Amino acid sequence: MGEAKTKKGAKKAPSQDEVVLKLRSDPRTEKRFEPKSSPSAILSVLAFSVAAVLVGAGTYGQWMRDEALGPHKAAPYLLAAGAAVLLVTALFGPRPALPIRVGDAGVGVEKGTNEIERIAWHAVRRIVLGDRSLTVEGEGTSIVISLAALPEAAGKVLREARERIPAKMEDVKAGALENATEGAAETLPLEPAQVAGLKCKASGKLIAFERDARLCGRCGEVYHKDSVPKRCATCDARLK
């Protein structure tokens, strides 16, 4: 019996021996995952709101009332209660999860409107899967992904890492999390990689001009065009 035909429109899995060398100007994309609101996170936000109301009322009662009325006798208690709620929530309340990005540039977390902290695939030192979170460790930085708030993002990281940096995934057991769908994740284009001033992984040669850079299409490792090895020094992908 002949080999079964591939379904029309199905995406062909990349071969382990496929040449993946890319230019910095080649198009790149990533997925953006919004965190889900957990009950504990909602309670934390509610507690902060109550604390803000208490502190605001206490401040008004203590210093902003008409001079003829004087400070309200309940003002110190409102201030103390508000400060206590703020302190307890800040110390023990869950931190709100931040949006996560996963794609050709590695794993990123949105720290602010225009601030994204990233760990490139080639810079990943270790990936740790716990009961409540997935941690991507780089050199001097880590990105922690809540499994409760961002299960789709964690699944995407695991799938991508297993394909791009398999050596770093040897101690991470495959599980149901890797089968999580990408849900409503938004696909975003990436700007060309910033490579000027970096050093070639193979030769150590400084890349003075961006046009001289070549990138491993699997892990994103950077090489000078004159020093590209046959296989990537980081993920062993074929480059020639």
MILUMKE-690065 format. One record per residue (C-alpha): x, y, z; residue in one letter. Coordinates in steps of 0.05 Angstrom, whole numbers, padded with zeros to 5 digits, always signed. Layout:
// MILUMKE-690065
XYZA;...
// end
This chain:
// MILUMKE-690065
+00000+00000+00000M;+00028+00068-00020G;+00047+00122+00029E;-00011+00165+00051A;-00016+00232+00016K;-00007+00296+00055T;-00072+00333+00064K;-00080+00394+00020K;-00060+00457+00056G;-00024+00421+00112A;+00040+00454+00134K;+00101+00411+00121K;+00145+00400+00182A;+00215+00428+00172P;+00269+00376+00163S;+00323+00371+00215Q;+00374+00378+00157D;+00340+00436+00122E;+00385+00497+00111V;+00358+00552+00157V;+00409+00609+00148L;+00374+00676+00143K;+00389+00750+00130L;+00370+00801+00184R;+00321+00831+00135S;+00281+00767+00125D;+00211+00773+00154P;+00201+00750+00225R;+00138+00744+00268T;+00116+00729+00339E;+00052+00712+00377K;+00026+00759+00431R;-00012+00726+00489F;-00057+00766+00536E;-00063+00738+00608P;-00128+00711+00634K;-00158+00743+00696S;-00153+00695+00755S;-00198+00701+00818P;-00137+00717+00861S;-00115+00772+00813A;-00185+00802+00814I;-00185+00801+00891L;-00117+00834+00892S;-00142+00891+00847V;-00205+00898+00890L;-00162+00902+00953A;-00119+00957+00923F;-00182+00995+00903S;-00211+00990+00974V;-00144+01012+01003A;-00142+01072+00957A;-00212+01092+00978V;-00194+01086+01052L;-00131+01126+01045V;-00166+01179+01003G;-00223+01186+01054A;-00173+01188+01112G;-00131+01241+01077T;-00192+01284+01065Y;-00218+01276+01136G;-00151+01292+01167Q;-00125+01351+01126W;-00176+01375+01074M;-00239+01388+01115R;-00261+01458+01130D;-00219+01490+01185E;-00281+01504+01226A;-00298+01430+01227L;-00227+01406+01241G;-00200+01336+01228P;-00251+01280+01230H;-00242+01233+01289K;-00245+01172+01243A;-00191+01198+01195A;-00130+01165+01230P;-00166+01098+01232Y;-00183+01103+01157L;-00111+01120+01141L;-00084+01063+01183A;-00134+01013+01154A;-00118+01035+01082G;-00043+01031+01094A;-00050+00962+01125A;-00091+00935+01067V;-00040+00964+01017L;+00019+00933+01055L;-00013+00864+01061V;-00035+00863+00988T;+00033+00887+00964A;+00071+00835+01005L;+00025+00775+00997F;-00022+00789+00940G;-00009+00758+00871P;+00026+00801+00819R;-00016+00814+00756P;+00009+00773+00697A;+00039+00811+00639L;+00029+00797+00564P;+00079+00747+00535I;+00108+00745+00465R;+00135+00682+00433V;+00166+00676+00363G;+00227+00684+00320D;+00258+00734+00369A;+00252+00686+00428G;+00209+00697+00490V;+00189+00767+00512G;+00149+00799+00567V;+00116+00868+00561E;+00142+00911+00618K;+00107+00973+00594G;+00075+01006+00533T;+00140+01009+00494N;+00185+00964+00536E;+00193+00890+00519I;+00245+00848+00555E;+00267+00789+00512R;+00309+00727+00517I;+00331+00703+00449A;+00328+00628+00436W;+00404+00623+00430H;+00411+00660+00497A;+00366+00612+00536V;+00406+00577+00591R;+00351+00534+00621R;+00276+00522+00619I;+00242+00501+00683V;+00170+00475+00685L;+00138+00477+00753G;+00069+00465+00780D;+00048+00538+00774R;+00096+00570+00726S;+00144+00562+00668L;+00211+00597+00676T;+00256+00616+00618V;+00326+00632+00644E;+00375+00673+00605G;+00441+00706+00624E;+00425+00751+00683G;+00350+00752+00671T;+00290+00706+00675S;+00219+00708+00648I;+00166+00673+00691V;+00100+00653+00657I;+00040+00637+00701S;+00007+00571+00679L;-00060+00595+00707A;-00060+00662+00671A;-00022+00644+00608L;-00027+00569+00592P;-00028+00581+00517E;+00036+00622+00520A;+00071+00569+00563A;+00050+00515+00513G;+00076+00556+00455K;+00143+00567+00490V;+00151+00493+00503L;+00134+00474+00431R;+00180+00526+00402E;+00237+00509+00449A;+00232+00435+00434R;+00241+00451+00360E;+00292+00507+00365R;+00336+00488+00424I;+00323+00414+00436P;+00386+00406+00478A;+00357+00454+00530K;+00293+00413+00534M;+00323+00345+00552E;+00302+00352+00625D;+00233+00379+00610V;+00181+00325+00603K;+00129+00332+00548A;+00058+00338+00574G;-00012+00362+00558A;+00010+00435+00564L;+00047+00429+00498E;-00019+00412+00464N;-00051+00478+00486A;-00080+00517+00428T;-00055+00587+00413E;-00126+00613+00426G;-00136+00685+00407A;-00062+00702+00405A;-00046+00759+00358E;+00008+00749+00304T;+00054+00809+00301L;+00110+00826+00253P;+00180+00836+00282L;+00229+00890+00263E;+00296+00867+00233P;+00344+00841+00286A;+00392+00892+00315Q;+00460+00859+00302V;+00510+00916+00291A;+00562+00913+00346G;+00551+00839+00362L;+00605+00786+00353K;+00602+00726+00308C;+00589+00663+00348K;+00639+00623+00306A;+00697+00671+00297S;+00687+00725+00349G;+00692+00777+00293K;+00655+00842+00305L;+00596+00854+00260I;+00606+00926+00241A;+00555+00929+00186F;+00486+00898+00191E;+00489+00873+00119R;+00547+00827+00140D;+00504+00790+00191A;+00474+00721+00180R;+00425+00690+00229L;+00409+00618+00246C;+00335+00611+00227G;+00323+00564+00285R;+00354+00595+00347C;+00373+00664+00321G;+00448+00657+00334E;+00489+00711+00298V;+00546+00698+00249Y;+00590+00741+00204H;+00577+00725+00130K;+00650+00704+00122D;+00650+00657+00182S;+00584+00618+00176V;+00596+00545+00198P;+00563+00485+00167K;+00521+00476+00229R;+00498+00525+00283C;+00544+00524+00343A;+00484+00533+00389T;+00427+00490+00362C;+00463+00447+00310D;+00417+00470+00254A;+00445+00463+00184R;+00469+00530+00158L;+00503+00508+00092K;
// end
